[in-house]
Amino acid sequence: MTHGNRQHVKGGLRQLIGKGVEVGAKVVLYGHTHLATVETAQGMLLVNPGPLKEGAPGSYAIVTLDGATASATIYPI
């Protein structure tokens, strides 16, 4: 889990994915871009819940772990 600025996610996810691979992550949670997204890369689930704020437009994510399977859903506030 990271804010995302340390892996420069505003310029793309390459460095974030590389760090996830380096540490053997199966799920990577990040922020910084304020863009809610759920995607997979190199066997990892990448989740950015988006901006957590009430009012115009905020969102959050729920990550579900079921054995070796992880999934996530983004919900608007």
MARBA-3410 file (N, C-alpha, C, O; in Angstrom, 1 decimal):
77
0.9,-1.2,0.0,0.0,0.0,0.0,0.9,1.2,0.0,1.9,1.3,0.8 ~ 0.6,2.2,-0.9,1.4,3.4,-1.0,0.5,4.5,-1.4,-0.6,4.3,-2.0 ~ 0.9,5.7,-1.1,0.2,6.9,-1.6,0.3,7.0,-3.1,-0.6,7.5,-3.8 ~ 1.4,6.5,-3.7,1.6,6.5,-5.1,2.6,7.5,-5.6,3.2,7.4,-6.7 ~ 2.8,8.6,-4.8,3.8,9.6,-5.3,5.2,9.1,-5.3,6.0,9.5,-6.1
5.6,8.2,-4.4,6.9,7.6,-4.4,7.2,6.7,-5.6,8.4,6.6,-6.0 ~ 6.2,6.2,-6.2,6.3,5.4,-7.5,5.9,6.2,-8.7,5.8,5.6,-9.8 ~ 5.7,7.5,-8.5,5.5,8.4,-9.7,4.3,7.9,-10.5,4.4,7.9,-11.8 ~ 3.2,7.6,-9.9,2.0,7.0,-10.6,1.4,8.0,-11.6,0.7,7.5,-12.5 ~ 1.6,9.3,-11.4,1.0,10.2,-12.3,1.6,10.1,-13.7,1.0,10.5,-14.7
2.8,9.5,-13.8,3.5,9.3,-15.1,3.3,7.9,-15.6,3.9,7.5,-16.6 ~ 2.4,7.1,-14.9,2.2,5.7,-15.4,2.4,4.7,-14.2,2.9,5.1,-13.2 ~ 2.1,3.5,-14.4,2.2,2.5,-13.3,3.4,1.6,-13.4,3.6,0.7,-12.6 ~ 4.3,1.8,-14.4,5.5,0.9,-14.6,6.3,0.8,-13.3,6.6,-0.3,-12.9 ~ 6.6,1.9,-12.6,7.4,1.8,-11.4,6.7,1.1,-10.3,7.3,0.4,-9.5
5.4,1.4,-10.2,4.6,0.8,-9.1,4.5,-0.7,-9.3,4.6,-1.5,-8.4 ~ 4.3,-1.1,-10.6,4.2,-2.6,-10.9,5.6,-3.2,-10.6,5.6,-4.3,-10.0 ~ 6.7,-2.6,-10.9,8.0,-3.1,-10.7,8.2,-3.3,-9.2,8.8,-4.3,-8.8 ~ 7.8,-2.3,-8.4,8.0,-2.4,-6.9,7.1,-3.6,-6.4,7.5,-4.3,-5.5 ~ 5.9,-3.7,-6.9,5.0,-4.8,-6.5,5.6,-6.2,-6.8,5.6,-7.1,-6.0
6.2,-6.3,-8.0,6.9,-7.5,-8.4,8.1,-7.8,-7.5,8.3,-8.9,-7.0 ~ 8.8,-6.7,-7.2,10.0,-6.8,-6.3,9.7,-7.4,-4.9,10.5,-8.2,-4.4 ~ 8.6,-7.0,-4.4,8.2,-7.4,-3.0,7.3,-8.6,-3.0,6.9,-9.1,-1.9 ~ 6.9,-9.1,-4.2,6.1,-10.3,-4.3,4.6,-10.0,-3.9,3.9,-10.9,-3.4 ~ 4.1,-8.8,-4.2,2.8,-8.4,-3.9,1.8,-9.1,-4.8,2.1,-9.4,-6.0
0.6,-9.5,-4.3,-0.5,-10.0,-5.1,-1.6,-8.9,-5.2,-2.3,-8.9,-6.2 ~ -1.6,-8.0,-4.3,-2.5,-6.8,-4.3,-1.7,-5.6,-4.0,-0.9,-5.5,-3.1 ~ -1.9,-4.5,-4.8,-1.2,-3.3,-4.7,-2.3,-2.2,-4.5,-3.1,-2.0,-5.4 ~ -2.3,-1.5,-3.4,-3.3,-0.4,-3.2,-2.5,0.9,-3.3,-1.4,1.1,-2.7 ~ -3.0,1.9,-4.1,-2.3,3.1,-4.2,-3.3,4.3,-4.5,-4.5,4.0,-4.7
-2.8,5.5,-4.4,-3.6,6.7,-4.6,-2.8,7.7,-5.4,-2.0,7.3,-6.3 ~ -3.0,8.9,-5.1,-2.2,10.1,-5.6,-2.8,10.6,-6.9,-2.8,11.9,-7.1 ~ -3.4,9.8,-7.8,-3.9,10.3,-9.0,-5.4,10.8,-8.9,-5.9,11.5,-9.8 ~ -6.1,10.3,-7.9,-7.5,10.6,-7.7,-8.4,10.0,-8.7,-9.5,10.4,-8.9 ~ -7.9,9.0,-9.5,-8.6,8.3,-10.5,-8.9,6.9,-10.0,-8.0,6.1,-9.9
-10.2,6.6,-9.7,-10.6,5.3,-9.2,-10.4,4.3,-10.3,-10.8,4.4,-11.5 ~ -9.6,3.2,-10.0,-9.4,2.2,-11.0,-9.1,0.8,-10.3,-8.5,0.8,-9.3 ~ -9.5,-0.2,-11.0,-9.2,-1.6,-10.6,-8.6,-2.3,-11.9,-9.3,-2.3,-12.9 ~ -7.4,-2.8,-11.9,-6.9,-3.5,-13.0,-5.9,-4.5,-12.5,-5.5,-4.6,-11.4 ~ -5.4,-5.4,-13.4,-4.4,-6.4,-13.1,-3.2,-6.2,-14.0,-3.3,-5.7,-15.2
-2.1,-6.5,-13.5,-0.8,-6.5,-14.2,0.2,-7.4,-13.6,0.3,-7.4,-12.4 ~ 0.8,-8.2,-14.4,1.8,-9.2,-13.9,1.3,-10.0,-12.7,2.1,-10.2,-11.8 ~ 0.1,-10.4,-12.8,-0.5,-11.3,-11.7,-0.9,-10.5,-10.4,-1.2,-11.2,-9.4 ~ -0.8,-9.2,-10.5,-1.2,-8.4,-9.3,-2.5,-7.7,-9.5,-2.8,-7.3,-10.7 ~ -3.3,-7.5,-8.5,-4.5,-6.7,-8.5,-4.0,-5.3,-8.1,-3.5,-5.1,-7.0
-4.3,-4.3,-9.0,-3.9,-2.9,-8.7,-5.2,-2.1,-8.4,-6.1,-2.1,-9.2 ~ -5.3,-1.4,-7.3,-6.5,-0.8,-6.9,-6.2,0.7,-6.4,-5.3,0.9,-5.5 ~ -6.8,1.6,-7.1,-6.8,3.0,-6.6,-8.2,3.3,-6.3,-9.1,3.4,-7.2 ~ -8.6,3.6,-5.0,-10.0,3.8,-4.7,-10.5,5.2,-5.1,-11.7,5.4,-5.0 ~ -9.7,6.1,-5.6,-10.1,7.4,-6.0,-10.1,8.3,-4.8,-9.7,8.0,-3.7
-10.7,9.5,-5.0,-10.7,10.5,-3.9,-11.7,10.2,-2.9,-12.9,10.1,-3.2 ~ -11.3,10.0,-1.6,-12.3,9.8,-0.6,-12.7,11.1,0.0,-12.1,11.7,0.9 ~ -13.8,11.6,-0.5,-14.4,12.8,-0.1,-15.9,12.8,-0.3,-16.4,12.3,-1.3 ~ -16.6,13.5,0.5,-18.1,13.6,0.3,-18.3,14.7,-0.7,-17.5,15.6,-0.8 ~ -19.4,14.6,-1.3,-19.8,15.7,-2.3,-19.3,15.3,-3.7,-19.4,14.1,-4.0
-18.8,16.2,-4.4,-18.5,16.0,-5.8,-17.2,15.2,-5.9,-16.3,15.4,-5.1 ~ -17.1,14.5,-7.0,-17.3,13.0,-6.9,-16.2,12.3,-6.1,-15.0,12.5,-6.4 ~ -16.6,11.6,-5.1,-15.7,10.8,-4.3,-16.0,9.4,-4.5,-17.1,9.0,-5.0 ~ -15.1,8.5,-4.0,-15.3,7.1,-4.2,-14.4,6.3,-3.2,-13.5,6.9,-2.5 ~ -14.7,5.1,-3.0,-13.9,4.2,-2.2,-13.9,2.8,-2.8,-14.8,2.5,-3.7
-13.0,1.9,-2.3,-13.0,0.6,-2.9,-13.1,-0.4,-1.8,-12.7,-0.2,-0.6 ~ -13.7,-1.5,-2.1,-13.7,-2.7,-1.2,-13.0,-3.8,-1.9,-13.3,-4.2,-3.0 ~ -12.0,-4.3,-1.2,-11.2,-5.4,-1.7,-11.6,-6.7,-1.0,-11.7,-6.7,0.2 ~ -11.9,-7.7,-1.8,-12.4,-9.0,-1.3,-11.3,-10.0,-1.6,-10.8,-10.2,-2.7 ~ -10.9,-10.7,-0.5,-9.9,-11.8,-0.6,-10.7,-13.1,-0.4,-11.3,-13.3,0.6
-10.6,-14.1,-1.3,-11.2,-15.4,-1.2,-10.2,-16.4,-1.6,-10.0,-16.8,-2.7 ~ -9.5,-16.9,-0.5,-8.4,-17.9,-0.8,-7.3,-17.2,-1.5,-6.8,-16.2,-1.0 ~ -6.9,-17.7,-2.7,-5.8,-17.1,-3.4,-6.3,-16.0,-4.4,-5.5,-15.5,-5.2 ~ -7.6,-15.7,-4.4,-8.2,-14.8,-5.4,-8.5,-13.5,-4.7,-9.1,-13.5,-3.6 ~ -8.2,-12.4,-5.4,-8.5,-11.1,-4.8,-9.3,-10.3,-5.9,-9.0,-10.5,-7.1
-10.3,-9.5,-5.5,-11.1,-8.7,-6.4,-11.4,-7.4,-5.7,-11.2,-7.3,-4.5 ~ -11.8,-6.4,-6.4,-12.1,-5.1,-5.8,-13.2,-4.5,-6.6,-13.4,-4.7,-7.8 ~ -14.0,-3.7,-5.9,-15.1,-3.0,-6.5,-15.0,-1.5,-6.0,-14.8,-1.3,-4.8 ~ -15.2,-0.6,-6.9,-15.2,0.9,-6.6,-16.7,1.3,-6.4,-17.6,0.9,-7.2 ~ -16.9,2.1,-5.3,-18.2,2.6,-5.0,-18.2,4.1,-4.9,-17.3,4.6,-4.3
-19.2,4.8,-5.6,-19.2,6.2,-5.4,-19.7,6.6,-4.0,-20.5,5.8,-3.4 ~ -19.4,7.8,-3.6,-19.9,8.3,-2.3,-21.0,9.2,-2.6,-21.6,9.8,-1.7
END
